[in-house]
Amino acid sequence: MAACHTREPIRLGFIGGLSGRVADLGIGGRDGALLAVELRNTSGGVGGRQLELIAEDDQQATDIARQAVARLIDNKVTAIIGPMTSAMAVATVPLANTAQLLMLSPTVTTTDLAGMDDYFLRVINSTTNYASKSANYHFAEQGSRRISVTYDLRNQAYAESWLNDYRKEFEAAGGALVAVVPFSSSDDSNFSALAQRLLQPRPDGVLILANSVDTAMLAQQVRKRDAVVHINASEWSATERLIELGGKAVEGIVIAQFIDRESQQASYMAFKKAYLARFKREPGFAGLLAFDATNVVLDGLAAQTSGQTLKQAILARREFAGAQSRISFDAYGDAVRDTYLTTVRHGAFVRLQ
């Protein structure tokens, strides 16, 4: 008779790059989502039902990502946490829309998906916020007037959105982009030649819009050729892997990002302690944001009323408490949260602003 009362778990999906060059981002996101699910299960789940996370690897490839989302839809997940990159979101959001399935991304920032009444939500700002903050700092604080930029075509939706926002702000202030050099991330990327091209016009600064591995390797090549040029990057690269691989070459790099690793806020310290105990490593921004995104979904499910969709439940509430900062959704599911300007100092991320 006991089996008759067993209730099916609520299934949640996760999609991110769990292998390859961007695996640190995807694995951090998966583990943050898993921690949120496990903690909620220990307190009774949602409505007395336990939760189950089904993780899919998109391999940072559009066709594989679409197949992964299709499998999650077939598995009748209640919502999808992810993707973790803008390129994969642009490729898969149409599938979520057709299935009328909520997709809540921890880390997608492209403006291509902003201001749309669809099934895609996110717990962070669009690229405009991070790019503008960076451009202003580079111009006013670093004194840079000439910037060389490189960006990864494998996350084109993100990188070009970020670059366009940066260009507007930097040029409006009186600066100039003296070189814009795209590349495609792969094991065969020639970072020596790329560094040479970026430094050829003698810029004041180099801006890298790429994942942590490529940013670290390119920074090393830039530093071999120029000991004083400013090296800057975007929030995509700001995982612990950047410092691990970049070493001295990434000391002083400036990045606007979503996480204040120096925070002593009680909710953040509790999250960090639980993450370290569970996974034996720092959560980074991917773990934090996926933890927040999953909790938004779980809180939305708990608040959902009869006849109300999960999306409606989340947008009706609008305000959610993240582990480190509040998350405020607008009518389209685009969120606002705190942004921190950081640098690497003595092998650690520290706040500048």
C-alpha positions, 0 to 999 in steps of 0.5 A: 500500500505504501507504494500507492502513496509514492509521488513522482518527483518534480523533474528539473532540467539543466543544460550547459557545457560539461565538457571541452574548453568551457567545462568549468562554466557548465560544471560550476552551473550544474553543481550550483543547481544540484546543491539548490535541489539537494538543500530543498529536498532536505527541507521537504521538497516542494509541496511535499514532492522531492526534486530531481535534476537531469543534466545535459551537456550541450558541448557548446555546439548548437545542434547538440544543444537543441538535441539536449533540450529536446530530450529534456522536453521529452523527459517532461521537466518542469523547467530548464536551468540554463543554458550557460552561454548566449550562443546556446540560448539563442539556439535553444530558446525557440524550442522552449517557446514552442514547448511553452517550457520555462528556461531560466539562465544563470549566465546568459547576457546577450541583448538579442534575447532582451525585452521579449515576452517569451519563455526565457528568463535570466537572473542577471543583467544584459551585456549593456551593464557590464560592457558600459561599466568596463568601458568607463573604467578603462577610459577614466581610471586606466587612462586608455584611449586606444583599445585592441579587442578580440572575441570568440566567434563560438559564442558570437551572440554574447561577444558581439552584443558585449562588443557593441555595447562597449564600443558605444560607451568607449567611443562616446567618451573619446576612445577608439578601438584600433583593432577588432580581431575575431577568432574561433576557440579550439585546441589549435588556436594560435594565441601567439599570432593573435597577440601579435595582431592585437599589439601591432597598433600599439594600444593602451589596452587589450580587451579579451571576450572569451572563456577562461582558458582562452583568456588565460592563454592569450594573456600569457602571450600578450605579456610576453610581448608587452609588460605594461599594456592593460589587459581587460576581459569580460565576465565570461572569463572570470572563473577560478580557472582563469587565475589557475592557468593565467598565473602572473599574466592575469595579475591586474586584469580588470573584469566586471562580474556578478560576484563579490568573492570577498562578501561576508554576507551571511546568506553568501557565506552559508552557500559557499560553505555548503558548496565547498563541503559538497564539491570540495572547490570554490563555487565561482560565479557559475555556481552562485548564479545557477544556485540562485536561478534554481532557487527562483524556479523552486520558489516559483513552484512553491508559490504557483497557484491553480491555473497559473504557469510557472512563468506567471508565478515568477513574474508576479512575485518579481523580487527574489533573494539571491545568495548574495544580492537581490534579483529583480525581474522586469515584465519580460523576465530580464533581471537586474542584480548588483555588478562588481568591478574586480581585478586579480591581485596576488592570485585572487579576485578583489573588488575595485568598485 
